[in-house]
């Protein structure tokens, strides 16, 4: 997947963290943020749940309610869960704060693990997250722009997505261990690659601006 880079500018001689926020998909694709905030408070609740605050109620309201995406550094893209809950149906209930997302001109998906979701009692009580293999518990969510739906990837939902590419669907459903995570993810990324190359699949910008 291609991730569009955005290079932060230096504010002065001291290094600063600048978070850029985007209000439209045009701003995202053309890398033209609506605003940049220097040194906001960034809370890494998990590697896949990130909160951004400033201490200003008005600015924090805009962050959570108006901005649809953000960039950290020069390559980390985050999408706002509140935007997905507001503008999309589907599997958005458990999503919170900002989450990493990956996109191209035709497809996009989100990765998410909630602060306490899928963590055992030791991790929750003692905050010992260094031993967690997040790769084994992170969930993937496909953003279906045509149907305005967020779809959590499961064996069932993946089979439904693969209906667009019958050969992949037949191969996936014919696998003995199709419910295993590694096989499921392998075919999800096969779907992403196929959809990206599908000239019949509309561009995200065309769908969002009919």
N, C-alpha and C positions, 0 to 999 in steps of 0.2 A: 504494500500500500504506500502511496506517495503522501508524505506529510509536508505541507508547504512551510518552509522556514520563515521566521520573522526575526530580524536582528534587532536587539535592543540597543538603544543609543546611550552613550555615557552622559550622565547628568553633571558630574563634576569630577574632580580627581579621585574622590573616594568611590569604591565600588558600591553600587546600589542594585537592589532587586526591583525591576519594573514589571508590573503585570499589565498587559494590554487587553482591553475588553472590546467586544464586537456586538453590534446590535442587529445586523442583517447578514444574510449569507453572501451578499455581494461584498461586504466588508471582509468577510472571512476569505473568500476566494481571491480577492484582489489585495489582500494583506493591508487593508486600510482600517486600523482600529478606530473606534469612536473616541476612546480615551485611554490614557496610560496613567497608572498610579505608581508612584515611587515608594518602595518600602512599606507596602501594606502588611498586615499580620497574615501569615500563611500557616494554616494548621493542617498538618498531614495526619488525618485521622487514621487512614490506611493509605497505602500507595495508590489506591483507587477511589478515595474519598477525600477531597481537599476543600477546606473552607478558607475563604478570603474575607478579611474584615479590615476596617480602617479606624474604628472608634467613633465615626460620624454616622448618626442614624440615617441621615439623608443619603449619604454615599453608599452605606451598606444596603439600604433599600434598593438603590439602583443596581447594585451588584447582583442582588438576589432576584429582583423582579424584572429588570429591563434588559440587562445584557444577556445574550444567548450563549456566548462563548468567551474564552480567554486564552492567552498564551503566557507561559512561563519560560523565561529564557528565549532561546532562538528556535526551539523545535517542539516544545511540549504544548499540545493543544488540549484544552479542557472544555467540556460542554456543561451548561447549567441545567441541573435536574429540574429546577422550577420551570424553565422554558419547555422542557420535554413534557412535564406534567400539564402545563397550560395548553400547549398546542398539539399534543399527540395523545391518542388513546393507547390502550394496551398495557404492557408490563412496566409501568412507571411508578407504581405505588411505593416500592422499597427504595427507590433512588433518592439520594440526598446530596446536597452541596454540589461541588464541581467534580467531574469525572473525566479521565483521559478518553479521548475519542480520536478515531482515525478515519480519514476520508479521502476520496478522490472526486473527480467531477461527476461520478455516477452513483457511488455507494459510500455508506458511512456506518460505523459501528462503535459501540461504547464498551468499555471494560469497567466493572464495578464490583467491589466487595464492601459491604457496610461495616461500620465501626465494630459492631459486635457479631455481625452475621458470620456464621460458620466458624467462629473462634471458640476454642474449648474453654472450660472454666478457669484453667490456669492462666491462659492468655488474658481473659477478662479481668480477673482479680488482681493479678500481679503485673499486668501490662507487658508481659514478656512476648513481644512480637518478633523478636529477632529469629526465633526458631520456626516461624510460620513459613511454609512454602506456599506463597500466594498463588503461584502458577497452578496449584492443584485445586484452588477454591474460587478463583476469580470467575465471574460470570460475564458472558458476552451478550450484548443487546444489539440487534440489527435495527437500524432506523429505516423504516419503509416510508419514503417521502410521498409516494403516490397515494397510499392509503392512510397517510398521517397516523402511523402506528409504530410503536416501539415493541420489538419482539425479542423476548428472552430466548436464547438458543438452548433448546432441549431436543432430545431425539424426535419428538413429535413435531415441534415447530420447524425443525430443520427439514424434515421430510416434506412439510408443506411448502417451504421455500424452494426446495429442489424440484417441485412440480414444473417450474419454468424450464428446467433442463432435465428431460426425462431420463437421459442416459446416466446422469449423476444420481438421480433419485433411485433408479433401479439398482445401480452398483451399491449405493449406500444401504438401501433396505435389504439387499441381498447379503450384506455382511453378517456373519454369525454374531459378532460382538458389537453391533452397531450402536448400542447404548453406552459403550465405554467412552470415557471422555476423550482419549487421544484420537479415536476413530471419528467421533462426532466433530471435534475441532478440525481434523484434517479435511473433512468434507465441507465444513463451514467455509474454510479458506478456499477450497476448490470453488464453492459457490461465489465467493467474493471475486475471485479471479475471472470466473466465467461472466458474471454480471458486468464487471468493469469493461470487458471486451465486447459486450453485447451491444451492437449498434441500435437495436430496437429498444434498449432501456434508456429512458430520457435522462438528460442531465439534471442534476439537483437544482441548479439555478432556473431551469425551464419549468420545473414542477413548482418551485416556490414562488415563481413570478409568471403565472399563466397569462 
